[in-house]
């Protein structure tokens, strides 16, 4: 947690140096916050107000000190929001992951969303997009203010040449990470925020910055997105990153987001150019399909699982390619925990929720089971790439995938005015979730018995839910219905046993 340590001591001498630190005083690749307190004679209390973070608090003083310790404590501190959501299911590994994901999320929120609380406390936008998803589904709507601030800072710190960059606010580093900047304004960034909040004012505020930044991006003679080096041409940790196609997919999603925001904010005239660019990118991207996978002609590495996933979640790949892409995702595992979120989403969208869960448990299993850390790692093992911090909330992306793809819950009209619930068939066959939306608490629970699917949905005032039963299930009223506010108990039958 984020905390401030407190001590109550009596020193029969004076001048004893007491060190106050956590097990994260040397977090990742750099030193972190710690403190020293020098006593006077007599009894005294001290609280160190420079907040620290970690799992273990250590109070250290010399054995020779004439010190009596009356009390040691700490005050938890952090961003002003509550854990109003809840989740449980029939899978203990998923439940344990959920607990760690929520703890990791909260230690990465304060004045801004963090990369991690150890070495940087900086607002990298690739991280923000994943943290937003988790926040919307489990934290009180007060967390939305932190997202609003992040989006406005993205626009406010735009350079004179139109470049968007992170981390922001800038201190000693202000370089563009092109892939992350596209992610920020994509359908996973600004538009995702709008769908969950209905905050049109912020979209009006950020759209000019989106338009200026997209004007910096160009297409090559084939119509594919040209690579921008920026200050750091980073697409993901790990090996075998097919960067041209990663950028093309993020560019495509950013253009789609820009179309949505332009229409919302009265800039309809801008959309024709965005649409033309998207058409060119789609054609060029699919020229890179070799019959088995997507690969850019100049790329020499192993086939990139990230690119296949991005092709699916962006809509660049049509369903005729899904079987081949699935085969790739069963063998290639180069994505870091950051991009792995999109791999699971792609698998679920293609109808392979159970394999997504299988891959997830294999890759995330060690960090979920780790008894020494209550948070999730930056890489696949402690001390891995990127400095090896053990509290990176980008590793919690599966939380959002479970909500949106397996439970099938997402807003379809901005501000949760209308919502779809379309659960998928998976090994999670019993679950309950409470989502603290801007309309109020949406409560959904279900049990899939194989022959009968039972669900209870409590819908807040001002929200409508379009419920679609899982594939193969139906009731006497069909499998597709529109539900108003209130509590609904539904039962569906399966003609063929699972």
C-alpha positions as CSV (number, residue, x, y, z in Angstrom):
1,X,0.0,0.0,0.0
2,X,0.9,3.7,0.0
3,X,1.5,4.6,3.6
4,X,3.2,6.9,6.0
5,X,5.0,5.2,8.9
6,X,4.6,6.3,12.6
7,X,6.6,5.6,15.7
8,X,6.2,6.2,19.5
9,X,9.5,5.9,21.4
10,X,11.4,6.9,24.5
11,X,15.1,7.5,24.2
12,X,17.0,7.5,27.5
13,X,20.0,9.0,25.6
14,X,19.6,11.2,22.6
15,X,20.6,11.3,18.9
16,X,19.6,7.8,17.9
17,X,19.1,7.5,14.2
18,X,16.0,5.5,13.4
19,X,15.5,4.3,9.8
20,X,12.0,4.0,8.4
21,X,11.7,2.1,5.2
22,X,9.8,-0.6,3.4
23,X,10.8,-3.7,1.4
24,X,10.5,-1.4,-1.7
25,X,13.1,1.2,-0.6
26,X,15.1,-0.1,-3.5
27,X,12.3,-0.7,-5.9
28,X,12.9,-2.0,-9.4
29,X,16.0,-0.3,-10.9
30,X,16.3,2.7,-8.6
31,X,16.2,3.9,-5.0
32,X,12.8,4.8,-3.6
33,X,11.5,6.9,-0.7
34,X,12.8,6.1,2.8
35,X,13.4,8.3,5.9
36,X,15.6,8.8,9.0
37,X,14.5,10.2,12.3
38,X,17.0,11.4,14.9
39,X,15.6,11.3,18.4
40,X,15.9,13.7,21.3
41,X,15.9,12.6,24.9
42,X,12.5,11.5,26.3
43,X,9.3,10.2,24.8
44,X,8.3,11.4,21.3
45,X,6.2,10.5,18.4
46,X,7.0,10.9,14.7
47,X,5.1,10.3,11.5
48,X,7.1,10.5,8.2
49,X,4.8,12.3,5.7
50,X,6.8,11.5,2.6
51,X,4.7,8.5,1.6
52,X,6.2,5.2,1.0
53,X,5.0,2.0,-0.6
54,X,5.6,-1.7,0.0
55,X,4.4,-4.9,1.7
56,X,6.7,-4.8,4.7
57,X,7.5,-1.8,7.0
58,X,10.9,-1.9,8.6
59,X,11.9,0.2,11.6
60,X,15.7,-0.1,12.1
61,X,17.9,1.3,14.9
62,X,21.2,0.3,16.6
63,X,21.2,-2.5,19.1
64,X,23.2,-0.2,21.4
65,X,20.5,2.4,21.5
66,X,18.8,3.0,24.9
67,X,15.4,3.0,23.2
68,X,12.0,1.9,24.3
69,X,9.5,1.3,21.5
70,X,5.9,2.0,22.7
71,X,4.3,1.8,19.3
72,X,4.8,1.3,15.6
73,X,2.1,2.0,13.0
74,X,1.3,3.4,9.6
75,X,-1.5,5.4,8.0
76,X,-2.7,4.1,4.6
77,X,-2.9,6.9,2.1
78,X,-3.9,7.2,-1.5
79,X,-6.3,8.5,-4.1
80,X,-9.7,9.5,-2.8
81,X,-11.9,6.8,-4.1
82,X,-13.4,3.6,-2.8
83,X,-13.4,-0.1,-3.7
84,X,-17.1,-0.1,-4.4
85,X,-17.1,-3.0,-6.9
86,X,-16.8,-6.6,-6.1
87,X,-16.2,-9.9,-7.9
88,X,-16.1,-13.6,-7.1
89,X,-16.3,-16.7,-9.3
90,X,-15.9,-20.5,-9.1
91,X,-12.2,-20.3,-9.9
92,X,-9.9,-19.6,-7.0
93,X,-6.9,-18.6,-9.2
94,X,-9.1,-15.9,-10.9
95,X,-10.3,-14.7,-7.5
96,X,-6.7,-14.4,-6.2
97,X,-5.6,-12.6,-9.4
98,X,-8.5,-10.1,-8.9
99,X,-7.4,-9.3,-5.4
100,X,-3.8,-8.7,-6.5
101,X,-5.0,-6.7,-9.6
102,X,-7.1,-4.3,-7.4
103,X,-4.3,-3.8,-4.9
104,X,-1.8,-3.1,-7.7
105,X,-4.3,-0.7,-9.3
106,X,-4.7,1.3,-6.1
107,X,-1.0,1.7,-5.4
108,X,-0.6,3.2,-8.9
109,X,-3.1,6.0,-8.3
110,X,-2.5,9.3,-6.5
111,X,-1.9,12.7,-8.1
112,X,-2.0,10.8,-11.4
113,X,-1.9,7.2,-12.6
114,X,1.5,5.7,-12.2
115,X,3.8,3.4,-14.2
116,X,4.8,2.1,-10.7
117,X,5.1,3.7,-7.3
118,X,8.7,2.6,-6.8
119,X,11.1,4.2,-9.3
120,X,9.0,6.7,-11.4
121,X,5.5,7.5,-10.2
122,X,5.0,8.8,-13.7
123,X,2.0,8.8,-16.0
124,X,2.8,6.6,-19.0
125,X,-0.2,6.5,-21.3
126,X,0.2,2.8,-22.3
127,X,-0.4,2.0,-18.6
128,X,-3.2,4.5,-18.2
129,X,-5.4,2.9,-20.8
130,X,-5.2,-0.4,-19.0
131,X,-5.6,1.1,-15.6
132,X,-8.7,3.0,-16.8
133,X,-10.5,-0.3,-17.7
134,X,-9.9,-1.8,-14.3
135,X,-11.0,1.5,-12.5
136,X,-14.3,1.7,-14.4
137,X,-15.3,-1.8,-13.4
138,X,-14.4,-1.8,-9.7
139,X,-13.7,1.7,-8.3
140,X,-16.1,4.3,-7.3
141,X,-16.9,7.0,-10.0
142,X,-14.6,9.4,-8.1
143,X,-11.8,7.6,-10.0
144,X,-13.2,9.1,-13.2
145,X,-11.8,12.5,-12.1
146,X,-8.2,11.1,-12.2
147,X,-8.9,9.9,-15.8
148,X,-10.3,13.2,-16.8
149,X,-7.2,14.9,-15.4
150,X,-4.9,12.5,-17.3
151,X,-6.7,13.2,-20.6
152,X,-6.6,17.0,-20.1
153,X,-2.9,16.8,-19.2
154,X,-2.3,14.9,-22.4
155,X,-3.7,17.8,-24.4
156,X,-2.2,20.6,-22.2
157,X,1.3,19.3,-22.5
158,X,1.2,18.9,-26.3
159,X,4.3,20.4,-27.9
160,X,4.2,23.2,-30.4
161,X,5.0,20.8,-33.2
162,X,1.9,18.8,-32.3
163,X,3.6,15.9,-30.6
164,X,1.8,14.1,-27.7
165,X,4.1,12.4,-25.3
166,X,4.3,10.7,-22.0
167,X,5.0,10.5,-19.2
168,X,3.1,13.7,-18.3
169,X,3.3,16.0,-16.5
170,X,6.9,16.3,-17.7
171,X,9.8,16.6,-15.4
172,X,13.2,15.6,-16.7
173,X,12.0,13.5,-19.7
174,X,9.5,14.6,-22.4
175,X,10.0,12.1,-25.3
176,X,7.3,10.8,-27.6
177,X,6.5,7.1,-27.5
178,X,4.5,6.9,-30.7
179,X,2.7,3.7,-29.9
180,X,1.7,4.9,-26.5
181,X,0.5,8.3,-27.8
182,X,-1.7,6.6,-30.4
183,X,-3.0,4.3,-27.6
184,X,-3.9,7.4,-25.6
185,X,-6.2,8.8,-28.2
186,X,-7.5,5.4,-29.5
187,X,-10.8,3.7,-28.7
188,X,-9.0,2.2,-25.7
189,X,-8.1,5.7,-24.5
190,X,-10.1,8.9,-24.9
191,X,-13.1,7.3,-26.5
192,X,-13.2,4.5,-23.9
193,X,-13.3,7.2,-21.2
194,X,-16.2,8.9,-22.9
195,X,-18.3,5.7,-23.2
196,X,-18.0,5.0,-19.5
197,X,-18.5,8.6,-18.3
198,X,-20.6,10.5,-21.0
199,X,-18.2,13.4,-20.4
200,X,-18.6,15.3,-23.7
201,X,-16.9,18.4,-22.4
202,X,-13.6,16.6,-22.0
203,X,-13.9,15.2,-25.6
204,X,-14.4,18.8,-26.8
205,X,-11.3,19.8,-24.8
206,X,-9.1,17.1,-26.2
207,X,-10.2,16.8,-29.8
208,X,-8.0,19.7,-31.2
209,X,-5.0,17.9,-29.7
210,X,-6.0,14.6,-31.2
211,X,-6.4,16.2,-34.6
212,X,-3.0,18.0,-34.5
213,X,-1.3,14.8,-33.5
214,X,-2.9,12.6,-36.1
215,X,-1.8,15.2,-38.7
216,X,1.8,14.1,-38.0
217,X,1.2,10.6,-39.1
218,X,1.7,9.6,-42.7
219,X,1.1,6.5,-44.9
220,X,3.7,4.9,-47.2
221,X,3.1,4.2,-50.9
222,X,1.3,1.0,-50.1
223,X,-1.1,2.8,-47.6
224,X,0.5,1.4,-44.4
225,X,1.3,3.7,-41.5
226,X,4.9,5.0,-41.7
227,X,7.0,4.4,-38.6
228,X,7.6,7.4,-36.3
229,X,10.7,7.0,-34.2
230,X,9.7,9.6,-31.7
231,X,11.9,9.8,-28.6
232,X,11.6,6.1,-27.9
233,X,10.2,3.7,-30.5
234,X,8.8,1.3,-27.9
235,X,6.0,-1.1,-28.7
236,X,6.3,-3.6,-25.8
237,X,8.9,-5.2,-23.6
238,X,10.4,-8.5,-24.8
239,X,11.5,-9.8,-28.1
240,X,10.2,-10.1,-31.6
241,X,8.1,-6.9,-31.9
242,X,6.8,-6.4,-35.5
243,X,6.7,-2.7,-35.0
244,X,5.3,-1.5,-38.4
245,X,2.2,-3.5,-37.9
246,X,1.9,-2.7,-34.2
247,X,1.9,1.0,-35.1
248,X,-0.5,0.5,-38.0
249,X,-3.1,-1.2,-35.7
250,X,-2.8,1.5,-33.1
251,X,-3.1,4.2,-35.8
252,X,-6.2,2.5,-37.1
253,X,-7.8,2.5,-33.7
254,X,-6.8,6.2,-33.1
255,X,-8.4,7.2,-36.4
256,X,-11.6,5.3,-35.4
257,X,-11.6,7.2,-32.1
258,X,-11.1,10.5,-33.9
259,X,-14.1,9.8,-36.1
260,X,-16.2,9.1,-33.1
261,X,-15.0,12.3,-31.2
262,X,-15.3,14.5,-34.3
263,X,-18.9,13.5,-34.8
264,X,-19.7,14.0,-31.2
265,X,-18.1,17.4,-31.0
266,X,-19.4,18.9,-34.3
267,X,-16.3,18.3,-36.5
268,X,-18.1,16.0,-39.0
269,X,-16.0,17.6,-41.8
270,X,-12.9,15.9,-40.5
271,X,-14.2,12.4,-40.7
272,X,-13.9,11.8,-44.5
273,X,-10.1,12.1,-44.3
274,X,-9.9,9.8,-41.3
275,X,-12.1,7.2,-43.1
276,X,-9.9,7.4,-46.2
277,X,-6.8,6.7,-44.2
278,X,-8.5,3.8,-42.4
279,X,-9.4,2.2,-45.7
280,X,-5.9,2.5,-47.0
281,X,-4.4,1.0,-43.8
282,X,-6.9,-1.9,-43.9
283,X,-5.9,-2.8,-47.4
284,X,-2.2,-2.4,-46.7
285,X,-2.3,-4.3,-43.4
286,X,-4.1,-7.2,-45.1
287,X,-1.4,-7.3,-47.8
288,X,0.8,-8.4,-45.0
289,X,-1.2,-11.6,-44.4
290,X,0.9,-14.6,-45.7
291,X,-1.9,-17.2,-45.4
292,X,-0.8,-18.1,-41.8
293,X,-0.2,-14.9,-40.0
294,X,0.3,-11.1,-40.3
295,X,4.0,-10.2,-40.9
296,X,5.4,-7.0,-42.3
297,X,7.7,-7.8,-45.3
298,X,10.7,-6.2,-43.7
299,X,10.3,-7.9,-40.4
300,X,12.8,-10.7,-39.7
301,X,11.8,-11.9,-36.3
302,X,9.5,-14.7,-35.1
303,X,5.9,-14.2,-35.8
304,X,4.6,-11.7,-33.3
305,X,1.6,-12.7,-31.2
306,X,1.0,-9.1,-30.4
307,X,0.3,-8.2,-34.0
308,X,-2.1,-11.1,-34.5
309,X,-4.0,-9.9,-31.4
310,X,-4.1,-6.3,-32.5
311,X,-5.4,-7.4,-35.9
312,X,-8.4,-9.0,-34.2
313,X,-9.2,-6.3,-31.6
314,X,-8.9,-3.5,-34.1
315,X,-11.1,-5.3,-36.6
316,X,-8.4,-5.3,-39.3
317,X,-8.6,-9.1,-39.5
318,X,-11.9,-10.6,-40.6
319,X,-13.3,-13.8,-39.2
320,X,-12.0,-15.9,-42.1
321,X,-8.5,-15.5,-40.6
322,X,-9.5,-16.4,-37.0
323,X,-8.6,-20.1,-37.2
324,X,-5.1,-19.4,-38.4
325,X,-4.6,-16.6,-35.9
326,X,-5.7,-18.9,-33.1
327,X,-3.0,-21.4,-34.1
328,X,-0.4,-18.7,-33.9
329,X,-1.6,-17.6,-30.5
330,X,-1.3,-21.2,-29.2
331,X,2.4,-21.2,-30.0
332,X,3.8,-17.7,-29.8
333,X,4.2,-16.1,-26.4
334,X,6.4,-13.0,-26.8
335,X,4.0,-10.4,-25.4
336,X,4.8,-8.8,-22.0
337,X,2.0,-8.6,-19.4
338,X,1.2,-5.2,-20.9
339,X,0.3,-6.4,-24.4
340,X,-0.9,-9.8,-23.2
341,X,-4.2,-8.1,-22.2
342,X,-4.9,-7.6,-25.9
343,X,-4.0,-11.3,-26.7
344,X,-6.6,-12.5,-24.2
345,X,-9.2,-10.1,-25.6
346,X,-8.5,-11.3,-29.1
347,X,-8.8,-15.0,-28.1
348,X,-12.1,-14.2,-26.4
349,X,-13.5,-12.3,-29.3
350,X,-12.6,-15.2,-31.6
351,X,-14.6,-17.6,-29.3
352,X,-11.7,-19.1,-27.4
353,X,-12.4,-17.9,-23.9
354,X,-11.3,-21.2,-22.3
355,X,-7.9,-21.1,-24.1
356,X,-7.5,-17.5,-23.1
357,X,-8.0,-18.5,-19.4
358,X,-5.6,-21.5,-19.9
359,X,-2.9,-19.2,-21.4
360,X,-3.5,-16.7,-18.7
361,X,-3.0,-19.2,-15.8
362,X,0.1,-20.5,-17.4
363,X,1.8,-17.2,-17.9
364,X,0.5,-15.3,-14.9
365,X,0.4,-18.3,-12.5
366,X,3.7,-17.7,-10.7
367,X,3.0,-14.1,-9.9
368,X,-0.5,-14.9,-8.8
369,X,0.7,-17.7,-6.5
370,X,3.7,-15.6,-5.1
371,X,3.1,-15.4,-1.4
372,X,5.7,-12.6,-0.9
373,X,3.9,-10.0,-3.0
374,X,0.4,-8.7,-2.9
375,X,0.8,-7.0,-6.3
376,X,1.5,-8.0,-9.9
377,X,4.9,-7.9,-11.6
378,X,6.0,-5.7,-14.5
379,X,7.5,-8.7,-16.4
380,X,7.0,-12.4,-16.2
381,X,9.3,-12.8,-13.2
382,X,10.5,-10.7,-10.4
383,X,13.6,-8.8,-11.5
384,X,12.8,-9.2,-15.2
385,X,13.0,-6.6,-17.9
386,X,12.2,-3.0,-17.4
387,X,13.7,-2.9,-13.9
388,X,11.6,-5.7,-12.6
389,X,9.1,-3.8,-10.4
390,X,6.6,-6.0,-8.7
391,X,3.7,-3.6,-8.6
392,X,2.8,-2.8,-12.3
393,X,-1.0,-2.4,-12.8
394,X,-0.6,-2.9,-16.5
395,X,-0.5,-6.6,-15.5
396,X,-4.2,-6.4,-14.4
397,X,-5.6,-6.1,-17.9
398,X,-7.3,-9.5,-17.7
399,X,-9.7,-8.1,-15.1
400,X,-11.2,-5.9,-17.8
401,X,-11.2,-8.8,-20.3
402,X,-13.2,-10.9,-17.9
403,X,-15.7,-8.1,-17.4
404,X,-16.1,-7.2,-21.0
405,X,-15.6,-10.5,-22.9
406,X,-16.4,-13.4,-20.5
407,X,-19.1,-11.7,-18.5
408,X,-19.9,-9.7,-21.6
409,X,-20.6,-6.4,-19.9
410,X,-19.9,-3.0,-21.5
411,X,-21.7,0.3,-22.1
412,X,-23.2,0.7,-25.6
413,X,-24.5,4.3,-25.1
414,X,-22.1,6.8,-23.4
415,X,-22.4,7.1,-19.6
416,X,-23.9,3.6,-19.2
417,X,-27.3,4.8,-20.4
418,X,-27.5,1.5,-22.3
419,X,-25.5,-1.6,-21.6
420,X,-25.1,-5.0,-23.2
421,X,-24.6,-8.2,-21.2
422,X,-23.7,-11.1,-23.4
423,X,-21.8,-13.7,-21.4
424,X,-19.5,-16.2,-23.1
425,X,-19.4,-20.0,-22.4
426,X,-16.2,-20.7,-20.4
427,X,-14.8,-22.5,-17.4
428,X,-16.0,-19.6,-15.3
429,X,-19.5,-21.0,-15.0
430,X,-20.5,-19.2,-11.8
431,X,-19.8,-15.6,-10.9
432,X,-21.1,-12.5,-9.3
433,X,-20.0,-8.9,-9.9
434,X,-21.0,-5.4,-8.7
435,X,-20.0,-2.6,-11.1
436,X,-20.1,1.0,-9.7
437,X,-21.1,2.9,-12.8
438,X,-22.0,6.6,-13.2
439,X,-25.6,5.5,-13.2
440,X,-25.3,3.5,-10.0
441,X,-24.5,-0.1,-9.1
442,X,-25.1,-2.7,-11.8
443,X,-25.2,-6.2,-10.1
444,X,-25.0,-9.3,-12.2
445,X,-24.6,-12.9,-11.1
446,X,-25.1,-16.2,-13.0
447,X,-24.7,-19.9,-12.8
448,X,-24.3,-22.1,-15.8
449,X,-25.4,-25.6,-15.0
450,X,-24.9,-27.0,-18.5
451,X,-28.6,-27.5,-19.2
452,X,-29.9,-24.4,-17.4
453,X,-28.4,-20.9,-17.3
454,X,-29.7,-18.8,-14.4
455,X,-29.0,-15.1,-13.9
456,X,-30.0,-12.2,-11.7
457,X,-29.5,-8.7,-12.9
458,X,-30.1,-5.6,-10.8
459,X,-30.2,-2.5,-13.0
460,X,-29.9,1.1,-11.6
461,X,-32.3,3.8,-12.5
462,X,-31.5,5.5,-15.8
463,X,-29.9,2.4,-17.4
464,X,-31.3,-0.1,-19.9
465,X,-29.6,-3.5,-20.3
466,X,-29.7,-5.5,-23.6
467,X,-29.2,-9.0,-22.3
468,X,-28.2,-11.8,-24.8
469,X,-28.1,-15.3,-23.5
470,X,-25.0,-17.4,-24.1
471,X,-24.7,-19.3,-27.3
472,X,-27.0,-22.3,-27.3
473,X,-29.3,-21.0,-24.6
474,X,-32.9,-19.6,-25.0
475,X,-36.1,-19.2,-23.0
476,X,-39.7,-19.1,-24.1
477,X,-39.1,-15.4,-24.8
478,X,-36.0,-16.1,-26.9
479,X,-32.4,-15.3,-26.0
480,X,-32.4,-11.6,-26.6
481,X,-34.3,-9.0,-24.4
482,X,-34.2,-5.4,-23.3
483,X,-34.4,-4.9,-19.6
484,X,-35.4,-1.7,-17.7
485,X,-34.3,-0.6,-14.2
486,X,-35.0,-3.1,-11.4
487,X,-34.1,-6.7,-10.5
488,X,-34.6,-9.4,-13.0
489,X,-34.4,-13.2,-12.5
490,X,-33.9,-15.0,-15.8
491,X,-33.6,-18.7,-16.8
492,X,-32.5,-20.1,-20.1
493,X,-32.4,-23.7,-21.3
494,X,-29.8,-25.4,-23.5
495,X,-31.0,-28.0,-26.0
496,X,-27.6,-29.6,-26.2
497,X,-25.6,-30.3,-23.0
498,X,-22.3,-28.5,-22.9
